[in-house]
Amino acid sequence: MDRTGQRRWQTSSYTGANGGACVEVGPVEHMIAVRDSKDREGPVLRVSPAAWRQFAGRVKTSGR
């Protein structure tokens, strides 16, 4: 467990083997936590699950 109380961070499948410039996300205290994969001790953004779903949905549709 890290300083956010987070147990399971997920990194995008687009990150690749070298880590890349990505974010990691995961559930923490009924919110979705988001952090920089290159700065795991840095700031953590917390958003509601609904806000995360809306953001992720827009990102997915913008790539088409």
Distance bins in CASP14 RR format, pairs under 12 A and 6 or more apart:
PFRMAT RR
TARGET T0000
AUTHOR 0000-0000-0000
RMODE 2
METHOD distances of the structure
MODEL  1
1 7 1 0 1 0 0 0 0 0 0 0 0
1 8 0 0 0 0 1 0 0 0 0 0 0
1 9 0 0 0 0 0 1 0 0 0 0 0
1 28 0 0 0 0 0 1 0 0 0 0 0
2 8 0 0 0 0 0 1 0 0 0 0 0
2 9 0 0 0 0 1 0 0 0 0 0 0
2 24 0 0 0 0 0 1 0 0 0 0 0
2 26 0 0 0 0 0 1 0 0 0 0 0
2 28 0 0 0 0 1 0 0 0 0 0 0
2 33 0 0 0 0 1 0 0 0 0 0 0
2 35 0 0 0 0 1 0 0 0 0 0 0
2 40 1 0 0 1 0 0 0 0 0 0 0
2 41 0 0 0 0 1 0 0 0 0 0 0
2 42 0 0 0 0 0 1 0 0 0 0 0
2 44 0 0 0 0 1 0 0 0 0 0 0
3 28 0 0 0 0 0 1 0 0 0 0 0
3 33 0 0 0 0 0 1 0 0 0 0 0
3 35 0 0 0 0 0 1 0 0 0 0 0
3 40 0 0 0 0 1 0 0 0 0 0 0
3 41 1 0 0 1 0 0 0 0 0 0 0
3 42 0 0 0 0 1 0 0 0 0 0 0
3 43 0 0 0 0 0 1 0 0 0 0 0
3 44 0 0 0 0 1 0 0 0 0 0 0
4 24 0 0 0 0 0 1 0 0 0 0 0
4 25 0 0 0 0 0 1 0 0 0 0 0
4 26 0 0 0 0 1 0 0 0 0 0 0
4 27 0 0 0 0 0 1 0 0 0 0 0
4 28 1 0 1 0 0 0 0 0 0 0 0
4 29 0 0 0 0 1 0 0 0 0 0 0
4 31 0 0 0 0 1 0 0 0 0 0 0
4 32 0 0 0 0 0 1 0 0 0 0 0
4 33 1 0 1 0 0 0 0 0 0 0 0
4 34 0 0 0 0 0 1 0 0 0 0 0
4 35 1 0 0 1 0 0 0 0 0 0 0
4 40 0 0 0 0 1 0 0 0 0 0 0
4 41 0 0 0 0 0 1 0 0 0 0 0
4 42 0 0 0 0 1 0 0 0 0 0 0
4 43 0 0 0 0 0 1 0 0 0 0 0
4 44 1 0 1 0 0 0 0 0 0 0 0
4 45 0 0 0 0 0 1 0 0 0 0 0
4 46 0 0 0 0 1 0 0 0 0 0 0
5 26 0 0 0 0 0 1 0 0 0 0 0
5 27 0 0 0 0 0 1 0 0 0 0 0
5 28 1 0 1 0 0 0 0 0 0 0 0
5 29 1 0 0 1 0 0 0 0 0 0 0
5 31 0 0 0 0 0 1 0 0 0 0 0
5 33 0 0 0 0 1 0 0 0 0 0 0
5 35 0 0 0 0 0 1 0 0 0 0 0
5 44 0 0 0 0 1 0 0 0 0 0 0
5 46 0 0 0 0 0 1 0 0 0 0 0
6 24 0 0 0 0 1 0 0 0 0 0 0
6 25 0 0 0 0 1 0 0 0 0 0 0
6 26 1 0 0 1 0 0 0 0 0 0 0
6 27 1 0 0 1 0 0 0 0 0 0 0
6 28 1 0 1 0 0 0 0 0 0 0 0
6 29 0 0 0 0 1 0 0 0 0 0 0
6 31 0 0 0 0 0 1 0 0 0 0 0
6 32 0 0 0 0 0 1 0 0 0 0 0
6 33 1 0 1 0 0 0 0 0 0 0 0
6 34 0 0 0 0 0 1 0 0 0 0 0
6 35 0 0 0 0 1 0 0 0 0 0 0
6 40 0 0 0 0 0 1 0 0 0 0 0
6 44 1 0 0 1 0 0 0 0 0 0 0
6 46 0 0 0 0 0 1 0 0 0 0 0
7 26 0 0 0 0 1 0 0 0 0 0 0
7 27 0 0 0 0 1 0 0 0 0 0 0
7 28 0 0 0 0 1 0 0 0 0 0 0
7 29 0 0 0 0 0 1 0 0 0 0 0
7 33 0 0 0 0 0 1 0 0 0 0 0
8 24 0 0 0 0 1 0 0 0 0 0 0
8 25 0 0 0 0 1 0 0 0 0 0 0
8 26 1 0 0 1 0 0 0 0 0 0 0
8 27 1 0 0 1 0 0 0 0 0 0 0
8 28 0 0 0 0 1 0 0 0 0 0 0
8 32 0 0 0 0 0 1 0 0 0 0 0
8 33 0 0 0 0 0 1 0 0 0 0 0
9 15 0 0 0 0 0 1 0 0 0 0 0
9 22 0 0 0 0 0 1 0 0 0 0 0
9 23 0 0 0 0 1 0 0 0 0 0 0
9 24 1 0 1 0 0 0 0 0 0 0 0
9 25 1 0 0 1 0 0 0 0 0 0 0
9 26 1 0 1 0 0 0 0 0 0 0 0
9 27 0 0 0 0 1 0 0 0 0 0 0
9 28 0 0 0 0 1 0 0 0 0 0 0
9 32 0 0 0 0 0 1 0 0 0 0 0
9 33 0 0 0 0 1 0 0 0 0 0 0
9 34 0 0 0 0 1 0 0 0 0 0 0
9 35 1 0 0 1 0 0 0 0 0 0 0
9 36 0 0 0 0 0 1 0 0 0 0 0
9 37 0 0 0 0 1 0 0 0 0 0 0
9 40 0 0 0 0 1 0 0 0 0 0 0
9 44 0 0 0 0 0 1 0 0 0 0 0
10 22 0 0 0 0 0 1 0 0 0 0 0
10 23 0 0 0 0 1 0 0 0 0 0 0
10 24 1 0 0 1 0 0 0 0 0 0 0
10 25 1 0 1 0 0 0 0 0 0 0 0
10 26 1 0 1 0 0 0 0 0 0 0 0
10 27 0 0 0 0 1 0 0 0 0 0 0
10 32 0 0 0 0 0 1 0 0 0 0 0
10 33 0 0 0 0 0 1 0 0 0 0 0
10 34 0 0 0 0 0 1 0 0 0 0 0
10 35 0 0 0 0 0 1 0 0 0 0 0
10 37 0 0 0 0 0 1 0 0 0 0 0
10 52 0 0 0 0 0 1 0 0 0 0 0
10 56 0 0 0 0 0 1 0 0 0 0 0
11 17 0 0 0 0 0 1 0 0 0 0 0
11 18 0 0 0 0 0 1 0 0 0 0 0
11 19 1 0 0 1 0 0 0 0 0 0 0
11 20 0 0 0 0 1 0 0 0 0 0 0
11 21 0 0 0 0 0 1 0 0 0 0 0
11 22 1 0 1 0 0 0 0 0 0 0 0
11 23 1 0 0 1 0 0 0 0 0 0 0
11 24 1 0 1 0 0 0 0 0 0 0 0
11 25 0 0 0 0 1 0 0 0 0 0 0
11 26 0 0 0 0 0 1 0 0 0 0 0
11 34 0 0 0 0 0 1 0 0 0 0 0
11 35 0 0 0 0 0 1 0 0 0 0 0
11 36 0 0 0 0 0 1 0 0 0 0 0
11 37 1 0 1 0 0 0 0 0 0 0 0
11 38 0 0 0 0 0 1 0 0 0 0 0
11 40 0 0 0 0 0 1 0 0 0 0 0
12 19 0 0 0 0 1 0 0 0 0 0 0
12 20 0 0 0 0 1 0 0 0 0 0 0
12 21 0 0 0 0 0 1 0 0 0 0 0
12 22 1 0 1 0 0 0 0 0 0 0 0
12 23 1 0 0 1 0 0 0 0 0 0 0
12 24 0 0 0 0 1 0 0 0 0 0 0
12 25 0 0 0 0 1 0 0 0 0 0 0
12 34 0 0 0 0 0 1 0 0 0 0 0
12 37 0 0 0 0 1 0 0 0 0 0 0
12 56 0 0 0 0 0 1 0 0 0 0 0
12 59 0 0 0 0 0 1 0 0 0 0 0
12 60 0 0 0 0 0 1 0 0 0 0 0
13 19 0 0 0 0 0 1 0 0 0 0 0
13 22 0 0 0 0 1 0 0 0 0 0 0
14 20 0 0 0 0 1 0 0 0 0 0 0
14 21 0 0 0 0 0 1 0 0 0 0 0
14 22 1 0 0 1 0 0 0 0 0 0 0
14 23 0 0 0 0 0 1 0 0 0 0 0
14 37 0 0 0 0 0 1 0 0 0 0 0
14 59 0 0 0 0 0 1 0 0 0 0 0
14 60 0 0 0 0 0 1 0 0 0 0 0
14 63 0 0 0 0 0 1 0 0 0 0 0
15 21 0 0 0 0 1 0 0 0 0 0 0
15 22 1 0 1 0 0 0 0 0 0 0 0
15 23 0 0 0 0 1 0 0 0 0 0 0
15 24 0 0 0 0 1 0 0 0 0 0 0
15 25 0 0 0 0 0 1 0 0 0 0 0
15 36 0 0 0 0 0 1 0 0 0 0 0
15 37 1 0 0 1 0 0 0 0 0 0 0
15 38 0 0 0 0 0 1 0 0 0 0 0
16 22 0 0 0 0 1 0 0 0 0 0 0
16 37 0 0 0 0 0 1 0 0 0 0 0
18 37 0 0 0 0 0 1 0 0 0 0 0
18 38 0 0 0 0 0 1 0 0 0 0 0
19 36 0 0 0 0 0 1 0 0 0 0 0
19 37 1 0 0 1 0 0 0 0 0 0 0
19 38 1 0 0 1 0 0 0 0 0 0 0
19 40 0 0 0 0 0 1 0 0 0 0 0
20 36 0 0 0 0 0 1 0 0 0 0 0
20 37 1 0 0 1 0 0 0 0 0 0 0
20 38 1 0 0 1 0 0 0 0 0 0 0
21 36 0 0 0 0 1 0 0 0 0 0 0
21 37 1 0 0 1 0 0 0 0 0 0 0
21 38 1 0 0 1 0 0 0 0 0 0 0
21 39 0 0 0 0 0 1 0 0 0 0 0
22 34 0 0 0 0 0 1 0 0 0 0 0
22 35 0 0 0 0 0 1 0 0 0 0 0
22 36 0 0 0 0 1 0 0 0 0 0 0
22 37 1 0 1 0 0 0 0 0 0 0 0
22 38 0 0 0 0 1 0 0 0 0 0 0
22 39 0 0 0 0 0 1 0 0 0 0 0
22 40 0 0 0 0 0 1 0 0 0 0 0
23 32 0 0 0 0 0 1 0 0 0 0 0
23 33 0 0 0 0 0 1 0 0 0 0 0
23 34 1 0 1 0 0 0 0 0 0 0 0
23 35 1 0 0 1 0 0 0 0 0 0 0
23 36 1 0 0 1 0 0 0 0 0 0 0
23 37 1 0 0 1 0 0 0 0 0 0 0
23 38 0 0 0 0 1 0 0 0 0 0 0
23 39 0 0 0 0 0 1 0 0 0 0 0
23 40 0 0 0 0 0 1 0 0 0 0 0
23 42 0 0 0 0 0 1 0 0 0 0 0
23 43 0 0 0 0 0 1 0 0 0 0 0
23 44 0 0 0 0 0 1 0 0 0 0 0
23 45 0 0 0 0 1 0 0 0 0 0 0
23 47 0 0 0 0 0 1 0 0 0 0 0
23 52 0 0 0 0 0 1 0 0 0 0 0
23 55 0 0 0 0 0 1 0 0 0 0 0
23 56 0 0 0 0 0 1 0 0 0 0 0
23 59 0 0 0 0 0 1 0 0 0 0 0
24 32 0 0 0 0 0 1 0 0 0 0 0
24 33 0 0 0 0 1 0 0 0 0 0 0
24 34 1 0 0 1 0 0 0 0 0 0 0
24 35 1 0 1 0 0 0 0 0 0 0 0
24 36 1 0 0 1 0 0 0 0 0 0 0
24 37 1 0 1 0 0 0 0 0 0 0 0
24 38 0 0 0 0 1 0 0 0 0 0 0
24 39 0 0 0 0 0 1 0 0 0 0 0
24 40 1 0 0 1 0 0 0 0 0 0 0
24 42 0 0 0 0 0 1 0 0 0 0 0
24 44 0 0 0 0 1 0 0 0 0 0 0
24 45 0 0 0 0 0 1 0 0 0 0 0
25 31 0 0 0 0 0 1 0 0 0 0 0
25 32 1 0 1 0 0 0 0 0 0 0 0
25 33 1 0 0 1 0 0 0 0 0 0 0
25 34 1 0 1 0 0 0 0 0 0 0 0
25 35 0 0 0 0 1 0 0 0 0 0 0
25 36 0 0 0 0 0 1 0 0 0 0 0
25 37 0 0 0 0 0 1 0 0 0 0 0
25 44 0 0 0 0 0 1 0 0 0 0 0
25 45 0 0 0 0 1 0 0 0 0 0 0
25 46 0 0 0 0 0 1 0 0 0 0 0
25 47 0 0 0 0 1 0 0 0 0 0 0
25 49 0 0 0 0 0 1 0 0 0 0 0
25 51 0 0 0 0 0 1 0 0 0 0 0
25 52 1 0 0 1 0 0 0 0 0 0 0
25 53 0 0 0 0 0 1 0 0 0 0 0
25 55 0 0 0 0 0 1 0 0 0 0 0
25 56 0 0 0 0 1 0 0 0 0 0 0
25 59 0 0 0 0 0 1 0 0 0 0 0
26 32 1 0 1 0 0 0 0 0 0 0 0
26 33 1 0 1 0 0 0 0 0 0 0 0
26 34 1 0 0 1 0 0 0 0 0 0 0
26 35 0 0 0 0 1 0 0 0 0 0 0
26 44 0 0 0 0 0 1 0 0 0 0 0
26 45 0 0 0 0 0 1 0 0 0 0 0
26 46 0 0 0 0 1 0 0 0 0 0 0
26 47 0 0 0 0 0 1 0 0 0 0 0
26 49 0 0 0 0 0 1 0 0 0 0 0
26 52 0 0 0 0 1 0 0 0 0 0 0
26 56 0 0 0 0 0 1 0 0 0 0 0
27 33 1 0 0 1 0 0 0 0 0 0 0
27 34 0 0 0 0 0 1 0 0 0 0 0
27 46 0 0 0 0 0 1 0 0 0 0 0
27 47 0 0 0 0 0 1 0 0 0 0 0
27 48 0 0 0 0 0 1 0 0 0 0 0
27 49 1 0 0 1 0 0 0 0 0 0 0
27 52 0 0 0 0 1 0 0 0 0 0 0
28 34 0 0 0 0 0 1 0 0 0 0 0
28 35 0 0 0 0 0 1 0 0 0 0 0
28 44 0 0 0 0 1 0 0 0 0 0 0
28 45 0 0 0 0 0 1 0 0 0 0 0
28 46 1 0 0 1 0 0 0 0 0 0 0
28 47 0 0 0 0 0 1 0 0 0 0 0
28 49 0 0 0 0 0 1 0 0 0 0 0
28 52 0 0 0 0 0 1 0 0 0 0 0
29 44 0 0 0 0 0 1 0 0 0 0 0
29 46 1 0 0 1 0 0 0 0 0 0 0
29 47 0 0 0 0 0 1 0 0 0 0 0
29 48 0 0 0 0 0 1 0 0 0 0 0
29 49 0 0 0 0 0 1 0 0 0 0 0
30 46 0 0 0 0 1 0 0 0 0 0 0
30 47 0 0 0 0 0 1 0 0 0 0 0
30 48 0 0 0 0 1 0 0 0 0 0 0
30 49 1 0 0 1 0 0 0 0 0 0 0
30 50 0 0 0 0 0 1 0 0 0 0 0
30 52 0 0 0 0 0 1 0 0 0 0 0
31 44 0 0 0 0 1 0 0 0 0 0 0
31 45 0 0 0 0 1 0 0 0 0 0 0
31 46 1 0 1 0 0 0 0 0 0 0 0
31 47 1 0 0 1 0 0 0 0 0 0 0
31 48 1 0 0 1 0 0 0 0 0 0 0
31 49 1 0 0 1 0 0 0 0 0 0 0
31 50 0 0 0 0 0 1 0 0 0 0 0
31 51 0 0 0 0 1 0 0 0 0 0 0
31 52 0 0 0 0 1 0 0 0 0 0 0
32 44 0 0 0 0 0 1 0 0 0 0 0
32 45 0 0 0 0 1 0 0 0 0 0 0
32 46 1 0 0 1 0 0 0 0 0 0 0
32 47 1 0 1 0 0 0 0 0 0 0 0
32 48 1 0 0 1 0 0 0 0 0 0 0
32 49 1 0 1 0 0 0 0 0 0 0 0
32 50 0 0 0 0 1 0 0 0 0 0 0
32 51 1 0 0 1 0 0 0 0 0 0 0
32 52 1 0 1 0 0 0 0 0 0 0 0
32 53 0 0 0 0 1 0 0 0 0 0 0
32 54 0 0 0 0 0 1 0 0 0 0 0
32 55 0 0 0 0 1 0 0 0 0 0 0
32 56 0 0 0 0 1 0 0 0 0 0 0
33 40 0 0 0 0 0 1 0 0 0 0 0
33 42 0 0 0 0 0 1 0 0 0 0 0
33 43 0 0 0 0 0 1 0 0 0 0 0
33 44 1 0 1 0 0 0 0 0 0 0 0
33 45 1 0 0 1 0 0 0 0 0 0 0
33 46 1 0 1 0 0 0 0 0 0 0 0
33 47 0 0 0 0 1 0 0 0 0 0 0
33 48 0 0 0 0 0 1 0 0 0 0 0
33 49 0 0 0 0 0 1 0 0 0 0 0
33 52 0 0 0 0 1 0 0 0 0 0 0
34 42 0 0 0 0 0 1 0 0 0 0 0
34 43 0 0 0 0 1 0 0 0 0 0 0
34 44 1 0 0 1 0 0 0 0 0 0 0
34 45 1 0 1 0 0 0 0 0 0 0 0
34 46 1 0 0 1 0 0 0 0 0 0 0
34 47 1 0 0 1 0 0 0 0 0 0 0
34 48 0 0 0 0 0 1 0 0 0 0 0
34 51 0 0 0 0 0 1 0 0 0 0 0
34 52 1 0 0 1 0 0 0 0 0 0 0
34 55 0 0 0 0 1 0 0 0 0 0 0
34 56 0 0 0 0 0 1 0 0 0 0 0
35 41 0 0 0 0 1 0 0 0 0 0 0
35 42 1 0 0 1 0 0 0 0 0 0 0
35 43 1 0 0 1 0 0 0 0 0 0 0
35 44 1 0 1 0 0 0 0 0 0 0 0
35 45 1 0 0 1 0 0 0 0 0 0 0
35 46 0 0 0 0 1 0 0 0 0 0 0
36 42 1 0 0 1 0 0 0 0 0 0 0
36 43 0 0 0 0 1 0 0 0 0 0 0
36 44 0 0 0 0 1 0 0 0 0 0 0
36 45 0 0 0 0 1 0 0 0 0 0 0
45 51 0 0 0 0 0 1 0 0 0 0 0
45 52 0 0 0 0 0 1 0 0 0 0 0
45 55 0 0 0 0 0 1 0 0 0 0 0
46 52 0 0 0 0 1 0 0 0 0 0 0
47 53 0 0 0 0 1 0 0 0 0 0 0
47 54 0 0 0 0 1 0 0 0 0 0 0
47 55 1 0 0 1 0 0 0 0 0 0 0
47 56 0 0 0 0 0 1 0 0 0 0 0
48 54 0 0 0 0 1 0 0 0 0 0 0
48 55 0 0 0 0 0 1 0 0 0 0 0
49 55 0 0 0 0 0 1 0 0 0 0 0
49 56 0 0 0 0 0 1 0 0 0 0 0
50 56 0 0 0 0 0 1 0 0 0 0 0
50 57 0 0 0 0 0 1 0 0 0 0 0
51 57 0 0 0 0 0 1 0 0 0 0 0
51 58 0 0 0 0 0 1 0 0 0 0 0
52 58 0 0 0 0 0 1 0 0 0 0 0
52 59 0 0 0 0 0 1 0 0 0 0 0
53 59 0 0 0 0 0 1 0 0 0 0 0
53 60 0 0 0 0 0 1 0 0 0 0 0
54 60 0 0 0 0 0 1 0 0 0 0 0
54 61 0 0 0 0 0 1 0 0 0 0 0
55 61 0 0 0 0 0 1 0 0 0 0 0
55 62 0 0 0 0 0 1 0 0 0 0 0
56 62 0 0 0 0 0 1 0 0 0 0 0
57 63 0 0 0 0 0 1 0 0 0 0 0
57 64 0 0 0 0 0 1 0 0 0 0 0
58 64 0 0 0 0 0 1 0 0 0 0 0
END
